[in-house]
């Protein structure tokens, strides 16, 4: 049946749509910025996405933190536990989002993972890796939820452009945070370097909470 459906799909003619479109990159950028400026939900989502680059920087520090309190051979085990936790999170993401909602899932994971990393720095012991790993419990479910929220706010015309701008901003912020945190880690130690990344991650929590309260206020009205 699937092969028959595929055969029918191949035979379907492509519908030609003729409409005037501007190919000017500056016009696309202008429209995208106007869309972000005019849509407060999209603005909060985009800013949180850009500052989320600090999360990627923190991930790069995890192996160094694991190695500071665990033997070298155990670093791979810690990394494997992280990825296994993410896999489980992906598997149950649909049920989690349906039960708690996309926005609630995203905010809970953001705060929970941040607290896990901060506690790991404060404790600074063989238990620290477990606090970091615990922050991955809902990570992929949160990523799925956040992508869902963004896709709802993107317009069809500017969807790719805004997503690309967010990705570029996140990469730039990631590079900046990595440079600063790396400098701090070399000056002090890896735990302080990880803490530095969490300080730069605070805007993500701020803008996701701003979005949460704005959505609640809008729904109440």
C-alpha positions as CSV (number, residue, x, y, z in Angstrom):
1,X,0.0,0.0,0.0
2,X,2.8,2.4,0.8
3,X,4.5,1.7,-2.5
4,X,1.3,2.4,-4.3
5,X,0.9,5.7,-2.4
6,X,4.4,6.6,-3.3
7,X,3.8,5.8,-7.0
8,X,0.6,7.9,-7.1
9,X,2.5,10.8,-5.4
10,X,5.3,10.7,-8.0
11,X,2.7,10.9,-10.8
12,X,1.0,14.0,-9.4
13,X,1.7,17.1,-11.5
14,X,3.4,20.0,-9.8
15,X,1.2,23.1,-9.5
16,X,2.8,26.2,-10.9
17,X,2.2,29.3,-8.7
18,X,3.2,32.6,-10.2
19,X,3.5,35.5,-7.8
20,X,5.8,38.4,-7.4
21,X,8.4,37.9,-4.7
22,X,11.3,40.2,-3.8
23,X,14.7,38.5,-3.7
24,X,16.3,41.5,-1.9
25,X,18.0,40.2,1.2
26,X,17.7,43.5,3.0
27,X,14.0,43.5,2.4
28,X,13.7,40.1,4.0
29,X,15.8,41.2,7.0
30,X,13.6,44.3,7.4
31,X,10.4,42.3,7.3
32,X,11.9,39.8,9.8
33,X,12.9,42.5,12.2
34,X,9.5,44.2,11.9
35,X,7.9,40.8,12.6
36,X,9.9,40.3,15.7
37,X,9.3,43.9,16.8
38,X,5.6,43.6,16.3
39,X,5.1,40.2,17.9
40,X,6.0,40.2,21.6
41,X,5.8,36.4,21.9
42,X,8.2,36.0,19.0
43,X,10.5,38.6,20.4
44,X,10.8,36.8,23.8
45,X,11.2,33.4,22.0
46,X,13.9,34.8,19.8
47,X,15.8,36.5,22.6
48,X,15.7,33.3,24.7
49,X,16.9,31.3,21.7
50,X,19.8,33.6,21.1
51,X,20.9,33.7,24.8
52,X,20.5,29.9,24.8
53,X,23.9,29.8,23.2
54,X,25.2,29.9,26.8
55,X,23.7,26.4,27.3
56,X,25.9,25.0,24.5
57,X,28.9,26.6,26.2
58,X,28.0,25.0,29.5
59,X,27.8,21.6,27.7
60,X,31.4,22.0,26.5
61,X,32.5,22.4,30.1
62,X,30.8,19.3,31.5
63,X,33.5,16.8,30.5
64,X,36.1,19.0,32.2
65,X,34.0,19.2,35.3
66,X,33.4,15.4,35.3
67,X,37.2,14.9,35.0
68,X,37.8,17.2,38.0
69,X,35.9,14.9,40.4
70,X,35.8,11.5,38.6
71,X,38.6,9.3,37.2
72,X,39.4,9.7,33.6
73,X,37.9,6.4,32.6
74,X,34.5,7.5,34.1
75,X,34.1,10.6,31.9
76,X,32.8,8.5,29.1
77,X,30.2,6.9,31.4
78,X,29.0,10.4,32.5
79,X,28.7,11.5,28.9
80,X,26.8,8.2,28.0
81,X,24.4,8.9,30.9
82,X,23.8,12.4,29.5
83,X,22.9,11.1,26.1
84,X,20.8,8.2,27.5
85,X,18.8,10.7,29.5
86,X,18.3,12.9,26.4
87,X,17.1,9.8,24.4
88,X,14.5,9.0,27.1
89,X,13.5,12.6,27.1
90,X,13.0,12.5,23.3
91,X,10.9,9.3,23.5
92,X,8.5,10.7,26.1
93,X,8.5,14.3,24.8
94,X,5.0,14.0,23.1
95,X,3.4,12.7,26.3
96,X,5.2,15.3,28.5
97,X,4.2,18.2,26.3
98,X,0.6,17.1,26.0
99,X,0.3,16.7,29.8
100,X,2.1,19.8,31.0
101,X,2.0,22.1,27.9
102,X,4.8,23.3,25.7
103,X,5.5,26.5,27.6
104,X,5.4,24.9,31.1
105,X,7.7,22.1,29.9
106,X,10.2,24.6,28.5
107,X,10.3,26.8,31.6
108,X,10.6,24.0,34.0
109,X,13.5,22.4,32.2
110,X,15.3,25.7,31.8
111,X,15.1,26.5,35.6
112,X,15.7,22.9,36.6
113,X,18.9,22.4,34.5
114,X,20.2,25.8,35.6
115,X,19.8,24.9,39.3
116,X,21.4,21.5,38.6
117,X,24.5,23.1,37.3
118,X,24.7,25.8,40.0
119,X,24.3,23.1,42.7
120,X,27.0,21.0,41.1
121,X,29.4,24.0,41.4
122,X,28.4,24.7,45.0
123,X,28.7,21.0,46.1
124,X,31.9,20.5,44.1
125,X,32.2,16.8,44.9
126,X,31.8,13.3,43.3
127,X,28.1,14.0,43.3
128,X,28.4,17.1,41.0
129,X,28.1,15.1,37.7
130,X,24.8,13.7,38.9
131,X,23.4,17.1,39.4
132,X,24.5,18.1,36.0
133,X,23.1,14.9,34.4
134,X,19.8,15.4,36.2
135,X,19.3,18.6,34.2
136,X,19.0,16.6,31.0
137,X,15.9,14.7,32.2
138,X,13.5,16.9,30.2
139,X,16.1,18.6,27.9
140,X,14.9,17.2,24.6
141,X,11.3,17.4,25.5
142,X,11.9,21.1,26.3
143,X,13.7,21.5,22.9
144,X,10.7,20.0,21.1
145,X,8.3,22.2,23.1
146,X,10.3,25.3,22.4
147,X,10.4,24.6,18.6
148,X,6.7,24.1,18.8
149,X,6.2,27.5,20.3
150,X,8.4,29.1,17.8
151,X,6.7,27.5,14.8
152,X,3.4,28.8,16.0
153,X,4.7,32.4,16.0
154,X,6.7,32.3,12.8
155,X,5.0,33.5,9.6
156,X,5.2,31.4,6.5
157,X,7.1,34.1,4.7
158,X,9.7,34.8,7.3
159,X,10.0,31.4,9.0
160,X,13.4,30.5,7.6
161,X,14.8,34.0,7.9
162,X,13.9,34.5,11.5
163,X,15.1,31.0,12.4
164,X,18.4,31.7,10.7
165,X,18.8,35.0,12.5
166,X,18.2,33.3,15.9
167,X,20.7,30.6,15.0
168,X,23.3,33.2,14.0
169,X,22.8,35.2,17.2
170,X,23.0,32.0,19.3
171,X,26.3,31.0,17.7
172,X,27.8,34.5,18.3
173,X,26.7,34.4,21.9
174,X,28.0,30.9,22.3
175,X,31.4,32.0,21.0
176,X,31.5,35.0,23.4
177,X,30.5,33.0,26.4
178,X,33.0,30.2,25.6
179,X,35.8,32.8,25.4
180,X,34.9,34.5,28.7
181,X,34.2,31.2,30.6
182,X,37.4,29.7,29.2
183,X,39.4,32.6,30.4
184,X,37.8,32.4,33.8
185,X,38.4,28.6,33.9
186,X,42.1,29.0,33.1
187,X,42.4,31.7,35.7
188,X,40.6,29.8,38.5
189,X,39.2,26.3,37.7
190,X,36.6,24.5,35.6
191,X,33.8,24.8,38.2
192,X,34.1,28.6,38.2
193,X,34.1,28.4,34.4
194,X,30.9,26.4,34.4
195,X,29.4,28.9,36.9
196,X,30.3,31.7,34.5
197,X,28.3,30.0,31.7
198,X,25.3,29.8,34.1
199,X,25.5,33.5,34.8
200,X,25.3,34.2,31.1
201,X,22.4,31.7,30.9
202,X,20.2,33.8,33.2
203,X,18.7,35.9,30.4
204,X,17.1,32.7,29.0
205,X,15.3,32.2,32.2
206,X,14.2,35.8,32.3
207,X,12.8,35.9,28.8
208,X,11.0,32.6,29.1
209,X,9.4,33.7,32.3
210,X,8.5,37.0,30.6
211,X,6.8,35.0,27.9
212,X,5.0,32.8,30.4
213,X,3.5,35.8,32.3
214,X,2.6,37.6,29.1
215,X,0.8,34.5,27.8
216,X,-1.1,34.1,31.1
217,X,-2.0,37.8,31.1
218,X,-3.2,37.6,27.5
219,X,-5.3,34.5,28.2
220,X,-6.8,36.1,31.3
221,X,-8.0,39.0,29.2
